[in-house]
Amino acid sequence: MPADSPTPTITPGLGPLRPAPAGIPEPTLAPPVVAESADPFTNLRVVALLARIERGRPVRLADVVDRLNATHLDWLFPIAVVADLAVALQSNWMADYRNSSGIVLADGPYGATIEIEDSSRVDPWIVRQAEREAAACRERLATFSRLDRPTGEG
């Protein structure tokens, strides 16, 4: 640098950004997610689907998994994860209503099934289950947003 040219000033912060180069792809691609048991993001997606399945008849868990995987193309839902949540929902139902007729899990001739009672008490109950999972998702996102470093300090 010639002696008579001004020295650039360094200041904190990026300042304004220039326009993106023509043709650069948007960085909105997200990595695939393998659903995990007890994960609220997984549970919310599964509960939202279970809230919509036909009531009063057994539905194969494999069919639930197939619909989840077809709906959420960037996710992979193993049947064991969906079964774990189904067991948790059955347990929650039994704790709330003291009977096992609301969520029935069974081994059918074509694999494991779930049957959700066809009554007026199911919709408000399953909405509360989904709301609890959504609150856990928001809490996890809020906790993540407060991190300064990937290692968790800050």
GIZIUR-V501666 format. One record per residue. N is the residue number from 0. RES is the residue in three letters. PHI is phi in degrees with one decimal (NA if undefined). Layout:
BEGIN
N_RES_PHI / N_RES_PHI
END
This chain:
BEGIN
0_MET_NA / 1_PRO_-61.6 / 2_ALA_-63.4 / 3_ASP_-90.4 / 4_SER_-84.5 / 5_PRO_-68.1 / 6_THR_-81.6 / 7_PRO_-63.6 / 8_THR_-89.9 / 9_ILE_-100.2 / 10_THR_-130.3 / 11_PRO_-66.8 / 12_GLY_95.7 / 13_LEU_-79.0 / 14_GLY_79.5 / 15_PRO_-68.0 / 16_LEU_-94.7 / 17_ARG_-81.6 / 18_PRO_-60.7 / 19_ALA_-66.6 / 20_PRO_-61.1 / 21_ALA_-58.4 / 22_GLY_88.0 / 23_ILE_-70.9 / 24_PRO_-68.0 / 25_GLU_-68.4 / 26_PRO_-85.4 / 27_THR_-96.0 / 28_LEU_-66.6 / 29_ALA_-117.2 / 30_PRO_-69.4 / 31_PRO_-67.3 / 32_VAL_-121.8 / 33_VAL_-95.4 / 34_ALA_-60.8 / 35_GLU_-124.9 / 36_SER_-62.0 / 37_ALA_68.1 / 38_ASP_-87.5 / 39_PRO_-63.5 / 40_PHE_-67.3 / 41_THR_-64.9 / 42_ASN_-59.2 / 43_LEU_-62.4 / 44_ARG_-65.4 / 45_VAL_-70.2 / 46_VAL_-61.6 / 47_ALA_-60.7 / 48_LEU_-74.9 / 49_LEU_-60.8 / 50_ALA_-65.2 / 51_ARG_-108.1 / 52_ILE_-73.8 / 53_GLU_-60.1 / 54_ARG_-94.6 / 55_GLY_78.3 / 56_ARG_-145.2 / 57_PRO_-65.3 / 58_VAL_-123.5 / 59_ARG_-65.9 / 60_LEU_-62.1 / 61_ALA_-61.6 / 62_ASP_-70.8 / 63_VAL_-62.6 / 64_VAL_-61.2 / 65_ASP_-59.7 / 66_ARG_-67.6 / 67_LEU_-59.8 / 68_ASN_-67.5 / 69_ALA_-77.7 / 70_THR_-80.3 / 71_HIS_-109.4 / 72_LEU_-66.4 / 73_ASP_-95.3 / 74_TRP_-121.7 / 75_LEU_-128.3 / 76_PHE_-105.5 / 77_PRO_-71.7 / 78_ILE_-62.1 / 79_ALA_-62.0 / 80_VAL_-68.2 / 81_VAL_-66.6 / 82_ALA_-63.2 / 83_ASP_-59.2 / 84_LEU_-68.1 / 85_ALA_-60.2 / 86_VAL_-64.0 / 87_ALA_-62.9 / 88_LEU_-64.2 / 89_GLN_-60.7 / 90_SER_-63.2 / 91_ASN_-61.5 / 92_TRP_-61.5 / 93_MET_-63.5 / 94_ALA_-67.5 / 95_ASP_-79.9 / 96_TYR_-117.4 / 97_ARG_57.5 / 98_ASN_-148.7 / 99_SER_-107.7 / 100_SER_-81.8 / 101_GLY_-73.7 / 102_ILE_-127.1 / 103_VAL_-113.6 / 104_LEU_-106.2 / 105_ALA_-150.6 / 106_ASP_-96.3 / 107_GLY_-94.8 / 108_PRO_-64.1 / 109_TYR_-114.6 / 110_GLY_120.1 / 111_ALA_-62.5 / 112_THR_-129.9 / 113_ILE_-127.8 / 114_GLU_-127.0 / 115_ILE_-107.3 / 116_GLU_-51.7 / 117_ASP_-96.8 / 118_SER_-144.3 / 119_SER_-71.5 / 120_ARG_-82.6 / 121_VAL_-71.7 / 122_ASP_-57.2 / 123_PRO_-62.2 / 124_TRP_-66.0 / 125_ILE_-71.1 / 126_VAL_-63.5 / 127_ARG_-62.9 / 128_GLN_-62.5 / 129_ALA_-66.6 / 130_GLU_-61.8 / 131_ARG_-64.0 / 132_GLU_-66.4 / 133_ALA_-62.8 / 134_ALA_-64.1 / 135_ALA_-66.0 / 136_CYS_-63.3 / 137_ARG_-61.6 / 138_GLU_-64.7 / 139_ARG_-64.7 / 140_LEU_-65.9 / 141_ALA_-64.5 / 142_THR_-62.0 / 143_PHE_-62.7 / 144_SER_-66.5 / 145_ARG_-87.2 / 146_LEU_-78.2 / 147_ASP_-97.6 / 148_ARG_-135.1 / 149_PRO_-62.1 / 150_THR_-81.4 / 151_GLY_101.8 / 152_GLU_-80.4 / 153_GLY_113.6
END
